[in-house]
Amino acid sequence: MEELFVKAPVKRVYFKLALPVVLGMITTMIYNLADTMFVAKTGDANLVAGITIGAPLFTFLLAIADIFGLGGSSVISRLFGEQDYELGRKISSFCMYAGIITGLVLTILLLIFEKPILTTLGARSATYGDAADFYRVLSIGAVFIIFSLIPQNLIRTEGLAIEAMIATMTGTVLAIILDPIFLFGLKMGATGVGMANVLGYFVTDVMLVLFIWKKAKFITLNPSKMKIDGSSLKDIVAIGIPGSITNFAQSFGMALLDFSLAIYGADKVAAMGITQKVYSIVILVIVGFTFGAQPLLGYNYGSKNWQRLKEILQFDIFVQVVYAVIVGGLLILFARPVITLFMNRPDIVNAGSYMLLATIITTPVVGIVLVYTTIFQSIGNAWGAFIMAIARQGVVYFLVLEGMRFLMGYHGIVWSQAISDVLTYVIGFFIYRKSLDLKDKIKDSAKLS
């Protein structure tokens, strides 16, 4: 492990850890697009609506998983840097069993409160049947969905990023294969869509357990190791909850945007929906790079290797900005043909290409914002991670959107995210300077040596 995290060239180890995460996320994105296409091909509007209504349950379960997956991996990577492998073992065991127990408890609660939850999500008499079928399968499979994200994050702290990618991609490919079989071959409707999802996660879980058993040296599922002290639990939750909130903030921001645009007509909402689909592809790669680098940041912070940590951060920001400028620039140049691929209507194309410009233009800034978020998680800066989690698509976005909508109407709404991105970057920069002044740390370490 030390050979990889401490001695290997920064560029090589960065891509070794980050590229598998990026590829795994792209595979998941392909599945989401394929799943949407398969369901739409049925031509059953109630089925499409029912699955859409049940979709927020996925966001919720993944957010719960982030508490133990992101929180645990952050703490463990720092501990490995400090050479405290025994506590790392205990925290890994605790996080995985905590995820299993939480999943089982949620299954019971979700099934008991099915009707009020689905009604709140928007299910009505015409859509309730399909929404309930999808919801019940996800509820029963909650433990498999939650568990899958936890060892994925934890084994990367040992450098097993390729193994995490293989497990994720295998489960996702299986889900893509099963989706049309259950939907069209077996005519299972929403139940079949849910089963394809859950079985994919189950296969991912099995493979991750096998990788832990065969390849992991310190990450363990040994139940005798799962007892940890209150301080360790606090560290996990302090970083895990901000990571979890990020998922909810994204859903909140999108709902707020759709609501604001609704008064300008369905074509504007549809154009923004297409814009967000394109934007999500760009952002997934950025997120993959930042998440992939997290164990490397945490390890070198824990080992107080300040010079190497500085090199990693600089290279991380360089990769994010270069990628964002190239891909973002191409999308801005070819905005109209890109939007046309989704819907060839002049009003949609005009609105969508304008929205894509306003959304994509600050992508380099978003890359740096995500680097700041990751470093705060990696060094255990809970408040910094929390502020970043609620800022860009939460509190800052809400305030900017309301102000811009009042001042500029439709154009203010469209440009609100870009302004929120810049303001969040400024906030992140000041928190970073205050919490991690690497120049001073490097000077101090040089004096000691």
N, C-alpha and C positions, 0 to 999 in steps of 0.2 A: 504493500500500500504506500509506504514512504517513497518508494522508487517512482510511483506514478504521481503522487500529490506534491512531492517536494523536489524531486530531482529532474523529472522529465521536462523538456522544453514547454513553456507556457502554451504556445500555439498548438502543439501536438496534443497535450492533455486536455486543453479546452475543447477541441473538436472531438476528441475521443469520448468525452463525457456529454457534450451538448448535442452532437449530431444524432445519436440514437433517440434522444428526447424529441428532437425536431421531427424525425421520421415517424416516430410513434404518434405524434400529434397530427401530422398530415394524414396518416392512415385513419385516425379517428374522424378527421374532418371528411375524408372520402366516404366513410361509413354514414356519417350524418346526412351528406348529400344524397347517397344512394337510398338510405332509409326514407328520406323525404320523397324521393322520386317513386319508389315502390308504392308507398301509401297513396300518393297522388294518382298513380296509374289505375288504382281501383275505381276511380271516379265516384267514390262514396264520400260525399261531403261531410256526413256525420262521423264517419271513421276518421277522416282527416282532422276534423274539429276535436273529436274525442281524444286523439293522441296528442294534439297540440295542448289541450287542457291538462293532460297528465304530465306533459314534459317538465313543468317546474319541479316536479318531485325528483327528477334526475339531478337538477341543479342543487336541490336541498341535500340529497344524499352525498353528492360529491363535495359539497361544502363541509358536511360533517366529517368526511374522510380526510379533508385537508387539515383539520385540527390535529389529527394524529400523524398524518403523512408528512405535511410540511413542518409542523411543530417538532415532531420527533426527529426528522432528518436534520433540521437546523441544530438542535441540541447535540445530536450524535456526531455530526461532522466536526463541531468544536471540540467535543470530548476526544475524538480520535486524534485531532491535532495536538491535544494536551497529553496524548498517550494513555488516557484513562479508558481502556478498552472494556474493563469489567462493568463500569457504569453504563457504557454504551450498549453492552449486551442486555442489561436489565431494562433500559429504556426501550430498546427495540422490541423485546418480548412484551413489555407493558402496552406499547402502542398497538401492536397487532391484536392482542387479546382484548384490549379496550375497544378496538374497532369491531370485533366480533360480538362482544356483549352489547355494545350500543346498537348494532344492526339488528340483533334479536329483539331488543326492547322496542326499537322503532317499528319493527314488523307488527308487534302486538298493538301498539298505539295507533299506527296508521290504519290497521284493519278495524279497530274499534271506532275510530272517528272518521271513517270513510265518507259518509254522507256530508257532514258539515265541511270537511276539507274540499271535496269535489265541488260542492255548491259555491264555496268561496272562490275556487279557481275558475268558476264560470260555467260549470256543467248545468244543463237544463234538460227538460224531459226528452228532447230529440237526441241529445248527445250523451246523456248520462250513461246509457248502456255501454257504449264503446269506451267512454272515459273510464268507467268503473272496471271494465275488463282489463284495460291496460294498467290502471292504477293498482289493481290487486296483485297482478303478476310482479310488478316492480316492488310492491310492499313485501311480498313473500321473499323476493330475492334481494332485499335491502342489504343483508349481511354480505352477499357476494359482491355487490356494487361497492359498498363502503370498504371492504377488506382489500379489494384489488388495488386501490390507490396507495395504500399504506406501505406494503413491502416494496412496491415500485419505487417509491421515494427513498426508502431506507436502504435498499441494496446498492443504490447509486453512491451512498456514502463510502462504500468499499470499492468503488470504481466499476461496479457491475452494471454499467449503463446499457451495454449491448444486450445483456440478459433481460433487463427490464423491458427493453424495446421488443425483443423476440416474444416475450409473454404477452405484451399488449397487442402487438400486431397479429399474433395467432388468434387470440380471442376475437379481435375485431374482424378479421377475415372470415372466421367461422360465422359470426353474426351476419355478415354480408351474404354469405351462402344460404344461411337458414331463413333469412327474412322472406325472400320470394317463395321458398318452399312452403313455409307455414302460411304465408299470405295468399298465394295463388294456387299452390298444389293441394294443401290440406284445408284451405278455406277457413282458417282459424281467426281471421280478423284481427282485432286489437290484441286479443290474447296471444296470437302467434307473433305479433311484433314485439310484445313484451317478453315472450319466451326466448326469442332470438337474441334479444339484448342480454337477458339474464344468463343464458347458457354461454354466451361469449365471455361475460365477466367470470363465470365459474371456471371456464377453461384457463383464462388468464390467472386466476387464483391458484389453480392446481400447478401450473407451470412455475409460478413465483415461489410456491412452497418447495417444489423440487429444486429450484436454483438455490434457495436458502440452504436446503439440506446438503446439496452436493458441492456448492462453490463458496458459500459465505463462510468467513472465518470468525466474524464477530456478531453479525446480525443473527438472531436466534429466535426460534419459536418455543424454546424450552420453557414450560409453564412455571418451573421452579425459580426462574429468573425474573418473573414479572412484577415482583414487589419493589416499588420505588418510594423514595421519601417525598415529603410535601414540596420541598424546594425544586426537585426535578419535575414534578407534576406542574408546578407553577411555571417553570421555564417552557415546558411543552405547550401549555395552554396559552401563555402570553404571546407566543409567536404563531401558534396554530390558528387562534381565533381571528387575527387580522387577515391571514391567508384565506380563511373561510369567508370572512366578510366580503372579500374581493369578488367572489362568485355572486353574492347577493347584490352587490353594488352594480355589477354589470347588468343584471336583470332589471334592477331599479332604474338605471339610466336609460335602458332601451324602452321600458314601459313609459317613462316620463317623456321621452322623445316622441313616441308614437301618439301619445295623448295630446301633446302640444301641436303636432302636425295635422291631427284629425280634422280640425276646422278648415284646413286648406284643401281638403278633398282626398278621396281614396287614392288618386294617382300619386299624390305627394307621399303618402304613407307607403304605397307599393314601391316607389322609387327609392325611398330610404331603406326599405327592407332589402332590396337588391344591393344597395350600397353597403349595407352592413354585412351582407354575405361575402362580398368581395373583400371588404376590410378585414373580416375575421380570418380570411386565408392569410393575409399579410401579417396580422398580429399573432396568429398561432406560431409562426416561425420565430418571431421575436420572443415570445413567451418560452418557446422550447429552448432557445439559446440561454435565456436568463435562468430558467430552472435547472438546465444542465450544468451551468457553472456554479450553482449554489453549494454543492458539497466541496468543491475546490476552494471557494471563498471561505467557507466555515472552517475547513481544516487548517488553512494557512493563518486564519485569525486565531484559532486555538493554539497553534504552535508559535504565535507571535513572530511569524516570518513576514515582517512588514514590507520589505522591498519586493518580495515575490507577490504579496497581496496587491501592492500598487500596480505591478506589471499586469496581473490578471484583470484588475478593474479597468485599466487603460485599454487592454486588448478587447475586453468585453464591450466597452462603450464603442470602440472602433468598429467592431463587427456589426453592432446594432445600427450605427449611423450609416455605414457604407451600404449595408443591406437595404435599409429604409430609403436611402437616397436613390439607389438604383431601381428597386422595385416600385417605390412610390412614384419616381419620375416617369417610368414606363406607363404606369396606370394613369397618370395625369395626361400624358401624351395621347394614350389610346382609350380615354375614358368613354367616348361615345360608342366605339365598336364593342367594348367590354360590356357596357350596359345593354346594348342591342342583343348580345348573345342570350340574355335572360328574357328580355321582352322588347320586341320590335314595334314599339308605339312611340311616335314623335314626342308626345307630352311626357311619357315616362323617360325616354332617352335624354331629353333636355333637362328635366329635373334631376335625374340620376347622375348625369355627368357633372352637373354643377355641385351636387352633394358630395360626389366622390372627390372632387378637387378640394372642397372644404374639409373633408374628413382625412384625406391622405396627406395633406400638406404638412401636418405636424407629426407625422410618423417617426422621424428621427428623434424628436423630443420625447415621444412615448417610449422609444427604446431606452433612452437614458433614465426616464422615470421608473421603468421596470428594473433597470440595473440598481437604482437606488433602493427600490423596494426589496430586492433580493439581498443586497448587502445588509440592510437593516435586519432582515430575517436571519441572515447568516451569523451576525455578530451578537444577536440576542437583544437588539434595540427594540423592545416591544412597542414603545410609544411611537417611534419612527415608523415601524411597520404598520401600526394601527392608523396613524394619520394618513399614510399613503393609501391604505386600503379604502378609507372613507372619502378621500379627496376627489380623485379624478372623475369618477362616475357617480359620486355620492354628493357630499355636502357642497364642494366647490362647483360641481356641475349644476346642481339644483339652483344655487344662487346666481350663477352666470346665465343659465337658461332663462330664469324668471326675469332677470334684468334685461337681457338682450331681446327677449320676446316683447317686453314692454317698450323698449326703445326702437327696435327695428323690425318687429313683426316676424314674418316668414324668414327673411334673410338673417335675422338675429338668431333664430332657432337653428338654422343650418350651420352657422359659424360658432355656435356655443361650445361644441366639443373641442374645437381647435383652441379657443381661448382658455378653456378649462385645462387642456393639456399643458399650455405654457405656464399658467399659474401653478399647477401641480409641480412642474419642473422646478420652478423658483422655490417653492416650499421644500421640495426634496433636496435641493442644492444646499440650502441653509441648514437643514437637519444633518446632512452628510458632513458639512464642514464642522459642525458643532460636535458631532458624536464620533467622527473618525478622521482626525487630522493626521493623515499618514506622514506628512512632511515632518511634523514634530516627533512622531513615533520613530521614524527612521533616524532622525538626528539623535534622539535619546539612546537608541540602540547602538548607534555608532560610538557614542561617548562611553557607554558601558563596556564595549568591546575594546 
